[in-house]
Amino acid sequence: MRVVALRALILVAALLAWELGARAANPLLYVPPSAAVPALVRLLTLDSYPELPASLLLTLREIAIAYALAIAVGVGVGAALGLNRLVGRAYGPIVAALYAVPAVVWYPSLMLFFGLDAASKIAFGFLLGFFPITLAVLAGIRQVNPHMIAVARAFGARPPTVFAKVMLPGMLFTLVGGLRTGLALTVIGVIVGEILGAKAGMGTLINHAYGLFRTADYVALVGVTLVLIVGSDAVASLIERRARRWTE
Amino acid sequence: MSRRRIVGLQAASVLVLLGIWEAVARAGWVDPLFVPAPSAVAAAFPRMGRGALAGLGDTLAKTAVAYALSVVLGVAGGLVLGSARILREVLNPFVVALYGMPKILVLPWIVLLLGFGTTPAILYGAIHGFFPILVLVAGAVRDVDRTLVSVARAFGASPWQLYAKVVLPAIVPTVLAGMRLGIVFCLLGVLIVEMFAGIRGMGHVLNSLANGFQAPELFAATALVSAASIAIVLGLDALNERLSHWR
């Protein structure tokens, strides 16, 4: 109880300090809450940016396509690495080394190749989501008890059955965690891509507001984008919890 | 299969991949304007020469400062948060929210405040590295074996001695793990700022090469940064290994 009160106190104090500090220093640069709220209202009533719904939809579509690709390729590559010992030992370290590269270095090449439209954002979101999913599938397969697989095979289970009945339940825990991380990174990738260079989407709106020094609109747009990001993660965590309950 | 044969297989696969790529590019199946052949990329290395190396040096220098800041502040903050239970409980949601907040959304604001150049890059890089280190260290301090702490206290250890002799040695592996994680985040943060609002550094070099449609140079520069970051991470891994033996 006391903890909650203290938290609330800190939040209120921070907002108050922000409000007073921003007014005293430079309201245009520091955007006090009293300026951010009206801007948010203007944004949500489609007054300041009428293209908001279209931009949200585009960003969501880019995320969905990139995530679907990341799952398909990530599960495929992860399974190839995990199921074949030689492939895993030879190429696993290469995938892990590439994961150590800050992914943003690939973005200019992707932008050159795919252009400024949605394709380069999808490619970058895919790239960011691909690694955690691949590595989770790989780790998941490695933690499945090999005796169980041997027994299932001995009783005449065919590979698809072994995968569905033995491996999937055994690795679900790890897999779902990787899928959640993958979604979070895909979302970030798409938005980073849009902010670094795009013609449409939430990142472009944010850039537009920033470029024109419409700082209150910028804060409002960031708020809306944040809802999108937190919302997608909340859905993912719900699914994660379901899956965990199912395995227990 | 022996380790040498694995390495041989890896090298052979990379060579085959490069060979296919070269053949595809030579045959004209891809537009060399966007996907240059490996030979063209190799030829671009000397042409980029000094500019790219200066850019890389600039980026690495900023990353080093950002990294030092994030390690020092992250470990210090982690020690404070991990030691004081009430502080940890009260601040936890704020730390989680700030850690989870996609930093890219505040980047335009940071650039508005600090302008173009070195300062925003260092700050943004440091923010990227700070939170994972803070969270890891705070958790490690919290989980230091209570028995050890009680025994040290019972034998009359001063608070200073408690930290120097019990807590710090106990969290060394976590600090090292955080440092290994933090470096990539710092580099990532610095590169993003350089791409978004840079006038120097590798991120800026990459961006201007892409905007100038200089694909061979772009690929060569990308390879250079990637190699540098892989080398840094592998170096830290090796250091980690050695220090853990020493422990």
Chai-1 contact restraints between the chains, C-beta under 6 A:
chainA,res_idxA,chainB,res_idxB,connection_type,confidence,min_distance_angstrom,max_distance_angstrom,comment,restraint_id
A,V3,B,E89,contact,1.0,0.0,6.0,A-B,restraint_1
A,V3,B,V90,contact,1.0,0.0,6.0,A-B,restraint_2
A,L6,B,V90,contact,1.0,0.0,6.0,A-B,restraint_3
A,R7,B,V90,contact,1.0,0.0,6.0,A-B,restraint_4
A,R89,B,I6,contact,1.0,0.0,6.0,A-B,restraint_5
A,A90,B,I6,contact,1.0,0.0,6.0,A-B,restraint_6
A,A90,B,L9,contact,1.0,0.0,6.0,A-B,restraint_7
A,A90,B,Q10,contact,1.0,0.0,6.0,A-B,restraint_8
A,A97,B,I230,contact,1.0,0.0,6.0,A-B,restraint_9
A,A100,B,I230,contact,1.0,0.0,6.0,A-B,restraint_10
A,A100,B,V233,contact,1.0,0.0,6.0,A-B,restraint_11
A,V101,B,S226,contact,1.0,0.0,6.0,A-B,restraint_12
A,V101,B,S229,contact,1.0,0.0,6.0,A-B,restraint_13
A,P102,B,V184,contact,1.0,0.0,6.0,A-B,restraint_14
A,P102,B,L187,contact,1.0,0.0,6.0,A-B,restraint_15
A,P102,B,L188,contact,1.0,0.0,6.0,A-B,restraint_16
A,P102,B,L191,contact,1.0,0.0,6.0,A-B,restraint_17
A,V104,B,L188,contact,1.0,0.0,6.0,A-B,restraint_18
A,V104,B,L191,contact,1.0,0.0,6.0,A-B,restraint_19
A,V104,B,I192,contact,1.0,0.0,6.0,A-B,restraint_20
A,V105,B,T222,contact,1.0,0.0,6.0,A-B,restraint_21
A,V105,B,V225,contact,1.0,0.0,6.0,A-B,restraint_22
A,P108,B,L206,contact,1.0,0.0,6.0,A-B,restraint_23
A,P108,B,N207,contact,1.0,0.0,6.0,A-B,restraint_24
A,P108,B,A210,contact,1.0,0.0,6.0,A-B,restraint_25
A,S109,B,L218,contact,1.0,0.0,6.0,A-B,restraint_26
A,S109,B,T222,contact,1.0,0.0,6.0,A-B,restraint_27
A,M111,B,A210,contact,1.0,0.0,6.0,A-B,restraint_28
A,L112,B,A210,contact,1.0,0.0,6.0,A-B,restraint_29
A,F113,B,F34,contact,1.0,0.0,6.0,A-B,restraint_30
A,I188,B,P102,contact,1.0,0.0,6.0,A-B,restraint_31
A,I191,B,I104,contact,1.0,0.0,6.0,A-B,restraint_32
A,V192,B,I104,contact,1.0,0.0,6.0,A-B,restraint_33
A,I195,B,I104,contact,1.0,0.0,6.0,A-B,restraint_34
A,L196,B,M195,contact,1.0,0.0,6.0,A-B,restraint_35
A,Y210,B,P108,contact,1.0,0.0,6.0,A-B,restraint_36
A,V222,B,L105,contact,1.0,0.0,6.0,A-B,restraint_37
A,I229,B,P102,contact,1.0,0.0,6.0,A-B,restraint_38
